[in-house]
Amino acid sequence: MRKGRSLVAIEVKSGRRRDSLPGLDLFASRHPTARRLLVGGGGIDLEDFLLAEPERWFPD
């Protein structure tokens, strides 16, 4: 997601917790100032993510 100059990367996983997130890590290497979110897989609960206003996920 992008809002102005802020960028948020979102990776969604189903099932168990993930120790390795190569896609999110690659994105972060190319966009080091972006906020990274893991939805599911031990990260943010999917329902919480979907019910929240998108602005909640951007840094202050």
Wavefront OBJ file of the C-alpha trace (Angstrom):
o trace
v 0.000 0.000 0.000
v 1.159 3.515 -0.674
v 0.054 6.764 0.942
v 2.071 9.761 -0.105
v 5.688 8.782 0.432
v 4.854 5.999 2.911
v 4.942 2.416 1.694
v 3.599 -0.672 3.472
v 4.419 -4.198 2.306
v 1.885 -6.903 3.170
v 2.465 -10.647 3.063
v -0.440 -12.982 3.791
v 0.184 -16.536 4.995
v -2.205 -19.292 5.909
v -1.464 -21.967 8.437
v 1.371 -22.069 10.926
v 3.943 -19.460 11.896
v 6.635 -18.779 9.298
v 10.265 -18.250 10.217
v 11.328 -17.342 6.696
v 9.609 -14.747 4.505
v 11.806 -14.505 1.403
v 9.342 -12.390 -0.595
v 8.951 -9.842 2.178
v 12.705 -9.842 2.795
v 13.428 -9.163 -0.881
v 10.889 -6.335 -0.928
v 12.480 -4.855 2.195
v 15.935 -4.982 0.619
v 14.630 -2.899 -2.280
v 12.504 -0.579 -0.108
v 14.295 -0.371 3.265
v 12.064 2.366 4.688
v 8.818 0.489 4.003
v 6.837 -0.916 6.881
v 6.389 -4.689 6.643
v 3.271 -6.543 7.782
v 2.690 -10.280 8.082
v -0.989 -11.201 8.059
v -1.744 -14.707 9.332
v 0.999 -17.262 9.950
v 1.706 -15.898 13.430
v 1.479 -12.231 12.452
v -1.571 -9.976 12.504
v -4.842 -11.865 12.723
v -6.603 -11.829 9.335
v -9.888 -10.598 10.790
v -8.134 -7.764 12.655
v -6.337 -6.743 9.471
v -9.498 -6.735 7.359
v -11.590 -4.847 9.912
v -9.023 -2.089 10.471
v -8.976 1.158 8.542
v -6.062 1.082 6.068
v -4.549 4.202 7.664
v -3.910 2.166 10.818
v -1.079 0.295 9.081
v 0.862 3.376 7.999
v 3.575 4.772 10.277
v 2.725 7.974 12.136
l 1 2 3 4 5 6 7 8 9 10 11 12 13 14 15 16 17 18 19 20 21 22 23 24 25 26 27 28 29 30 31 32 33 34 35 36 37 38 39 40 41 42 43 44 45 46 47 48 49 50 51 52 53 54 55 56 57 58 59 60
